[in-house]
Amino acid sequence: MASKQAEQLFDFDISKYMGDFKVPGVDVETLVGSQRKNIEALTQANKLAYDGLQAVLKRQVEILRQTMDEVAVVSKDIAEPGNPQDKAAKQAELAKEAFERSLSNMRELAEMIAKANNEAFELLNRRFTQNLDEMRDVFVKASKK
């Protein structure tokens, strides 16, 4: 139901209602078209951010599965009988490897998030620049009249 309401909201065509509203020097169609492009850019940026979030969550699940598999193997190794000094050395080595893997995983996730954010920001930045160009063109047109 909410999706249907959102569709109806975006299907609203203000230019139909503003067609008779005339302001000297203001091109309503250009303004409406520009705002439509802004909404499209925001929608695309949100999709990029959402897709990036999904990729991060998927990778986090993969990391969790990998970690749980490794914990099972390590637990089995530690539970086996053996020399306490060898076990302590093995545990220290495993702890070091786990720490390094954790740092690597955090770095990977941070890079994934940064990439998704950069893509969304670049899209919005391009639209902002286009918007400024459109405004300049409108003012140039208005000054020639």
Stockholm file with secondary structure:
# STOCKHOLM 1.0

chainA/1-145         MASKQAEQLFDFDISKYMGDFKVPGVDVETLVGSQRKNIEALTQANKLAYDGLQAVLKRQVEILRQTMDEVAVVSKDIAEPGNPQDKAAKQAELAKEAFERSLSNMRELAEMIAKANNEAFELLNRRFTQNLDEMRDVFVKASKK
#=GR chainA/1-145 SS CHHHHHHHHHHCCHHHHHTTCCCTTCCHHHHHHHHHHHHHHHHHHHHHHHHHHHHHHHHHHHHHHHHHHHHHHHHHHHHSCCCHHHHHHHHHHHHHHHHHHHHHHHHHHHHHHHHHHHHHHHHHHHHHHHHHHHHHHHHHHHHHC
#=GC SS_cons         CHHHHHHHHHHCCHHHHHTTCCCTTCCHHHHHHHHHHHHHHHHHHHHHHHHHHHHHHHHHHHHHHHHHHHHHHHHHHHHSCCCHHHHHHHHHHHHHHHHHHHHHHHHHHHHHHHHHHHHHHHHHHHHHHHHHHHHHHHHHHHHHC
//
